[in-house]
Amino acid sequence: MDLIFFVIAIASLILIHEIGHFIAAKFMKVDIDEFGIGFPPRITRLFTINSTEYTLNWIPFGGFVRLKGMDDPEIPGGFAAAKPWRRIVVLFAGPLMNILVGILIYTIIFIRLGEPIIDQVTVVEVAQNSPAFSAGLIPGDLILSVNEQAIDSTDTLREVIYENLGQSIQLVYARNGKEETVSMIPRPNPPEGEGAIGIIMDNPRQALSPIKAAFLGTATVKEFFKMIGTIPARMLAGEISPDQGRLVGYKGMYDIFSNYREQDASMPSQSPAGINTLNFFGTITLSLAMLNLFPLPALDGGRILFILPEIVLRKRIPVKFEYVVNFIGFSIMILILIYVNIQDFVDPITLP
C-alpha cells in the first residue's frame, strides 16, 4: 500500500506541474494538441475537446502537455508562434504550480501543528519505568515548576533537572486545570535514548490562523530554495558531504519516503498524523519546481533562457539551433536520470 500511495502521490505532483502548463497555455491562447495522463505508450484516447486530445497512457509517473507547434513558429496558434512573454508565462507556469502546491502543503503542516507557546513546557512522551513514569506523569501534563523555580522554557527545565542529578526534586505540574506536586530523582546514568527523568518534552501548541500559517508556509518555501541553492557552495567548502548533496531517483525517493513513514508511525499518539510524510512531499514538489527552473537545455528554465535574448534584442535565436541544443540537452538529461536511478540500487542512500 505504501508503494501504491508513493506512486500515486509522485505522479500527482508531476501531473500538477503539467496542469500548470496546460492552464497557462489556455489563457495565453496557445493551442494544445494533447494532454496526457501518464507517459506513452498510449492506452486510449479518453475524449477530444476543441481539438485537444485527452489521453490515458501506460507509464504512471505523471503526465505531459503536447503544445501545438512547439518548435515551429510557422504554425499559427502554436507555442513557437506566440509572443515571447506568452511563451515565458506558459513555461514558468509548471514550476509555479509546484511552488504553490508546496506553499499549500506547508500551510497545512503549520495549521495541523499549531503555534508553539514558547514559555510553557508540556510532556509529550514518558518512558516506561522512568522516574517520571513512577511519579505518575503522563503525556499532556503541563510542567509549572521544579524546586519552586518556574519553568518557562524547555531549556530551563533541562538545566534544573541536570543540576539535581541523583537528588530528589519537587515537580509541580497541571493536568486538566488541576495542579499536582510529585517527587522524583533524576538519573545520573539513564538508559540510552532516555533523559534523566525519562520524558520527551515540547512546547504546547495553540491554534494557528490559516493566514498566519500561509505566511509561515511561504517563508518555509523561501528558505527551502535558499538552502538548496547553497548546496553546491557548501559541498565545495566541505560543510556537507557529497552523499548529502547527491541526486536520487525513484528508488532513493521511495527509501526516504519509507523512512518518513516509519518516523510518523513512531511519533507520540497526540502528534498530528503524517506530518513527516507531508513534509517529504513538500520537498519533492519544490524540488521539481527548482529542477525545472534550472537554465539547462530541454528544461523549462533552459527554454526561458532562449527566449530572453528575443525580448532584449527583438531578434529570435534560430529555431533549428534551439531545437538541436534542446534535443542534445534532453538526451544528456535522460542519461543522467538513468545513471542516478541505477546508483540508487548500486549505492543506496544512507538514511539516519
C-alpha positions as CSV (number, residue, x, y, z in Angstrom):
1,M,0.0,0.0,0.0
2,D,2.9,2.4,0.8
3,L,4.3,1.8,-2.7
4,I,0.9,2.4,-4.4
5,F,0.5,5.6,-2.3
6,F,4.0,6.7,-3.2
7,V,3.5,6.2,-7.0
8,I,0.1,8.0,-7.0
9,A,1.5,10.9,-5.0
10,I,4.6,11.4,-7.1
11,A,2.6,11.1,-10.3
12,S,0.1,13.6,-9.0
13,L,2.9,16.2,-8.3
14,I,4.3,15.7,-11.8
15,L,0.8,15.9,-13.3
16,I,0.1,19.2,-11.3
17,H,3.2,20.6,-13.0
18,E,1.8,19.8,-16.4
19,I,-1.6,21.2,-15.4
20,G,0.2,24.5,-14.8
21,H,1.5,24.5,-18.4
22,F,-2.0,23.4,-19.6
23,I,-3.9,26.3,-17.8
24,A,-1.3,28.9,-18.8
25,A,-1.4,27.7,-22.5
26,K,-5.2,28.1,-22.5
27,F,-5.0,31.6,-21.0
28,M,-2.3,32.6,-23.4
29,K,-4.3,31.3,-26.4
30,V,-1.7,28.7,-27.3
31,D,-3.2,25.6,-28.9
32,I,-2.7,22.2,-27.2
33,D,-2.6,19.0,-29.3
34,E,-2.7,16.6,-26.4
35,F,-2.9,16.4,-22.6
36,G,-1.8,13.0,-21.4
37,I,-2.2,11.3,-18.1
38,G,0.8,9.1,-17.7
39,F,3.6,8.7,-20.3
40,P,3.3,6.9,-23.7
41,P,2.7,4.3,-25.0
42,R,-1.0,5.3,-25.1
43,I,-3.7,3.1,-23.6
44,T,-6.6,5.0,-25.1
45,R,-7.9,8.4,-26.1
46,L,-10.4,9.5,-23.4
47,F,-12.1,12.3,-25.4
48,T,-11.3,15.4,-27.5
49,I,-12.3,18.9,-26.7
50,N,-11.6,21.9,-29.0
51,S,-9.0,19.8,-31.0
52,T,-7.2,18.8,-27.8
53,E,-6.9,15.1,-27.2
54,Y,-7.1,13.8,-23.6
55,T,-5.3,10.5,-23.3
56,L,-4.5,7.8,-20.8
57,N,-1.0,6.2,-21.1
58,W,0.8,3.2,-19.7
59,I,3.7,4.7,-17.7
60,P,2.0,6.0,-14.5
61,F,4.6,8.6,-13.4
62,G,2.8,11.9,-14.1
63,G,1.7,13.2,-17.5
64,F,2.5,15.7,-20.3
65,V,1.2,18.5,-22.3
66,R,2.0,18.5,-26.1
67,L,1.7,22.0,-27.3
68,K,0.9,22.7,-30.9
69,G,3.9,24.0,-33.0
70,M,6.3,23.6,-30.1
71,D,9.4,24.2,-32.3
72,D,7.9,25.7,-35.4
73,P,7.0,29.4,-35.4
74,E,5.3,29.0,-38.8
75,I,2.3,27.1,-37.3
76,P,-0.5,29.6,-36.4
77,G,-1.7,29.3,-32.9
78,G,1.3,27.2,-31.9
79,F,3.7,27.7,-29.0
80,A,6.6,28.8,-31.1
81,A,4.5,31.4,-32.9
82,A,3.3,33.1,-29.7
83,K,4.8,36.3,-28.4
84,P,7.9,35.8,-26.2
85,W,6.3,36.9,-23.0
86,R,3.4,34.5,-23.6
87,R,5.8,31.6,-24.1
88,I,7.6,32.5,-20.8
89,V,4.3,32.5,-18.9
90,V,3.5,29.1,-20.3
91,L,6.9,27.7,-19.4
92,F,7.0,29.2,-15.9
93,A,3.5,28.1,-15.0
94,G,4.6,24.5,-14.5
95,P,7.2,25.2,-11.8
96,L,4.9,27.9,-10.3
97,M,2.2,25.3,-9.9
98,N,4.6,23.1,-7.9
99,I,5.7,26.1,-5.8
100,L,2.0,26.9,-5.0
101,V,1.4,23.3,-4.0
102,G,4.5,23.5,-1.8
103,I,3.1,26.5,0.0
104,L,-0.2,24.8,0.4
105,I,1.4,21.7,1.9
106,Y,3.4,23.7,4.4
107,T,0.4,25.8,5.2
108,I,-1.5,22.6,6.1
109,I,1.5,21.4,8.2
110,F,1.6,24.6,10.2
111,I,-2.2,24.6,10.7
112,R,-2.0,21.0,12.0
113,L,1.0,21.6,14.2
114,G,-0.3,24.9,15.6
115,E,1.7,27.7,17.1
116,P,4.1,26.8,19.9
117,I,3.6,28.6,23.3
118,I,7.3,29.1,23.9
119,D,7.1,30.0,27.6
120,Q,5.3,26.7,28.5
121,V,6.5,23.1,28.6
122,T,4.4,20.0,28.3
123,V,5.1,16.3,28.5
124,V,5.0,14.6,25.1
125,E,6.0,11.1,26.0
126,V,7.0,9.2,29.2
127,A,9.5,6.2,29.1
128,Q,8.4,3.1,30.9
129,N,10.0,2.5,34.4
130,S,11.5,6.0,34.4
131,P,11.3,8.4,37.4
132,A,8.6,10.4,35.6
133,F,6.7,7.2,34.9
134,S,6.9,6.1,38.6
135,A,5.8,9.6,39.7
136,G,2.7,9.3,37.5
137,L,3.4,11.9,34.8
138,I,1.6,11.3,31.6
139,P,1.6,12.9,28.1
140,G,-0.2,16.2,28.1
141,D,0.9,17.3,31.6
142,L,2.0,20.9,31.8
143,I,5.1,21.4,33.9
144,L,4.9,24.5,36.0
145,S,7.9,24.5,38.3
146,V,10.8,22.3,39.7
147,N,12.1,23.0,43.2
148,E,10.0,26.2,43.2
149,Q,11.7,27.5,40.1
150,A,9.2,28.5,37.4
151,I,9.6,26.6,34.1
152,D,9.3,29.0,31.2
153,S,11.2,27.0,28.5
154,T,12.4,23.6,27.7
155,D,16.0,24.8,28.3
156,T,15.1,25.9,31.8
157,L,13.6,22.5,32.6
158,R,16.6,20.7,31.3
159,E,19.0,22.9,33.3
160,V,17.1,22.5,36.6
161,I,16.9,18.7,36.2
162,Y,20.6,18.3,35.3
163,E,21.6,20.5,38.2
164,N,20.0,18.0,40.5
165,L,21.1,14.6,39.2
166,G,20.8,11.9,41.9
167,Q,18.9,14.3,44.2
168,S,15.2,14.4,45.0
169,I,13.3,17.2,43.2
170,Q,9.8,18.6,43.7
171,L,8.0,18.9,40.4
172,V,4.7,20.8,40.0
173,Y,2.5,20.1,37.0
174,A,-1.0,20.9,35.8
175,R,-3.5,18.3,34.5
176,N,-7.0,19.2,33.4
177,G,-6.6,22.6,35.2
178,K,-5.6,21.0,38.5
179,E,-2.1,21.4,40.0
180,E,-0.2,18.4,41.5
181,T,3.2,18.0,43.1
182,V,5.3,14.9,42.8
183,S,8.8,13.9,43.8
184,M,11.4,12.1,41.7
185,I,15.2,11.6,41.5
186,P,16.8,12.4,38.1
187,R,19.0,9.6,37.0
188,P,22.8,10.3,36.5
189,N,23.1,7.5,34.0
190,P,19.8,6.9,32.3
191,P,19.3,4.2,29.7
192,E,20.4,5.0,26.1
193,G,17.9,7.2,24.3
194,E,16.3,8.4,27.5
195,G,16.8,11.6,29.6
196,A,17.4,11.9,33.3
197,I,13.7,11.7,34.3
198,G,12.6,9.9,31.1
199,I,10.3,12.3,29.3
200,I,10.2,13.9,25.9
201,M,9.1,17.5,26.3
202,D,8.0,20.2,24.0
203,N,6.0,23.5,24.0
204,P,2.3,23.1,24.0
205,R,0.6,24.5,20.9
206,Q,-2.3,26.7,20.1
207,A,-4.5,27.0,17.0
208,L,-2.9,29.0,14.1
209,S,-5.0,31.0,11.7
210,P,-4.9,29.9,8.1
211,I,-3.5,33.4,7.1
212,K,-0.6,33.2,9.5
213,A,0.0,29.5,8.5
214,A,0.2,30.6,4.9
215,F,2.8,33.3,5.7
216,L,4.8,30.6,7.6
217,G,4.4,28.2,4.7
218,T,5.6,30.8,2.2
219,A,8.6,31.6,4.4
220,T,9.4,27.9,4.6
221,V,9.3,27.6,0.8
222,K,11.6,30.6,0.5
223,E,14.1,29.0,3.0
224,F,14.0,25.7,1.1
225,F,15.1,27.4,-2.2
226,K,17.8,29.3,-0.3
227,M,19.1,26.1,1.3
228,I,19.1,24.1,-2.0
229,G,20.7,27.0,-3.8
230,T,23.6,27.0,-1.4
231,I,24.3,23.2,-1.6
232,P,27.0,23.3,-4.4
233,A,29.0,26.0,-2.5
234,R,28.6,24.2,0.8
235,M,29.8,20.9,-0.8
236,L,32.9,22.7,-2.2
237,A,33.5,24.2,1.2
238,G,33.3,20.8,2.8
239,E,30.3,21.7,5.0
240,I,28.2,18.9,3.7
241,S,29.4,15.6,2.2
242,P,28.8,14.6,-1.5
243,D,26.4,11.9,-0.2
244,Q,24.2,14.5,1.4
245,G,24.0,16.6,-1.8
246,R,23.6,13.7,-4.3
247,L,20.7,13.3,-6.6
248,V,18.3,10.5,-6.0
249,G,16.0,8.6,-8.4
250,Y,12.7,6.9,-7.8
251,K,14.1,4.2,-5.5
252,G,16.0,6.7,-3.5
253,M,12.9,8.8,-3.1
254,Y,10.9,5.8,-2.0
255,D,13.6,4.9,0.6
256,I,13.3,8.4,2.0
257,F,9.5,8.2,1.9
258,S,9.6,4.9,3.8
259,N,11.9,6.4,6.4
260,Y,9.5,9.3,6.9
261,R,6.5,6.9,7.2
262,E,8.4,5.0,9.9
263,Q,9.0,8.2,11.8
264,D,5.3,9.1,11.6
265,A,4.4,5.6,12.9
266,S,6.7,6.0,15.9
267,M,5.6,9.5,16.8
268,P,3.6,10.0,20.0
269,S,-0.2,9.4,19.5
270,Q,-1.1,13.0,20.3
271,S,1.2,14.3,17.5
272,P,-0.5,15.2,14.1
273,A,-0.6,12.1,11.9
274,G,1.5,12.1,8.8
275,I,3.4,15.3,9.3
276,N,6.8,13.9,8.2
277,T,5.2,12.3,5.1
278,L,3.6,15.7,4.2
279,N,7.0,17.4,4.7
280,F,8.5,14.8,2.3
281,F,6.0,15.6,-0.5
282,G,6.5,19.3,0.2
283,T,10.2,18.9,-0.5
284,I,9.5,16.8,-3.6
285,T,7.2,19.3,-5.2
286,L,9.6,22.2,-4.5
287,S,12.5,20.1,-5.9
288,L,10.5,19.6,-9.1
289,A,10.0,23.3,-9.4
290,M,13.6,24.1,-8.8
291,L,14.9,21.4,-11.1
292,N,12.7,22.6,-14.0
293,L,13.8,26.2,-13.5
294,F,17.5,25.4,-13.9
295,P,18.7,27.1,-17.1
296,L,19.6,23.8,-18.7
297,P,18.5,22.8,-22.3
298,A,15.1,21.0,-22.5
299,L,14.1,22.1,-19.1
300,D,11.6,25.0,-18.6
301,G,14.4,27.2,-17.4
302,G,16.6,26.4,-20.4
303,R,13.7,27.2,-22.8
304,I,13.1,30.5,-21.0
305,L,16.8,31.3,-21.3
306,F,16.5,31.0,-25.1
307,I,13.5,33.5,-25.1
308,L,15.1,36.3,-23.0
309,P,17.5,37.5,-25.8
310,E,14.5,37.7,-28.1
311,I,12.9,40.2,-25.7
312,V,16.0,42.3,-25.3
313,L,17.3,42.2,-28.9
314,R,14.0,41.7,-30.6
315,K,15.6,39.0,-32.7
316,R,14.9,35.3,-32.3
317,I,17.6,32.7,-31.8
318,P,17.4,30.4,-34.9
319,V,14.8,27.7,-34.2
320,K,16.9,24.9,-35.6
321,F,19.8,25.8,-33.3
322,E,17.4,25.9,-30.3
323,Y,15.9,22.6,-31.3
324,V,19.3,20.9,-31.6
325,V,20.5,22.2,-28.3
326,N,17.3,21.1,-26.5
327,F,17.5,17.7,-28.2
328,I,21.1,17.2,-27.1
329,G,20.3,18.5,-23.6
330,F,17.3,16.2,-23.3
331,S,19.4,13.2,-24.4
332,I,22.0,14.1,-21.8
333,M,19.4,14.6,-19.1
334,I,17.9,11.1,-19.9
335,L,21.3,9.5,-19.5
336,I,21.9,11.3,-16.2
337,L,18.5,10.2,-14.9
338,I,19.3,6.6,-15.9
339,Y,22.6,6.8,-14.1
340,V,21.0,8.4,-11.0
341,N,18.4,5.6,-10.8
342,I,21.0,2.9,-11.2
343,Q,23.0,4.5,-8.4
344,D,20.0,4.1,-6.1
345,F,20.4,0.4,-6.4
346,V,24.2,0.1,-6.7
347,D,24.9,2.6,-3.9
348,P,21.8,3.1,-1.8
349,I,21.5,6.4,0.1
350,T,22.3,6.3,3.8
351,L,19.4,7.2,6.0
352,P,19.7,8.4,9.6
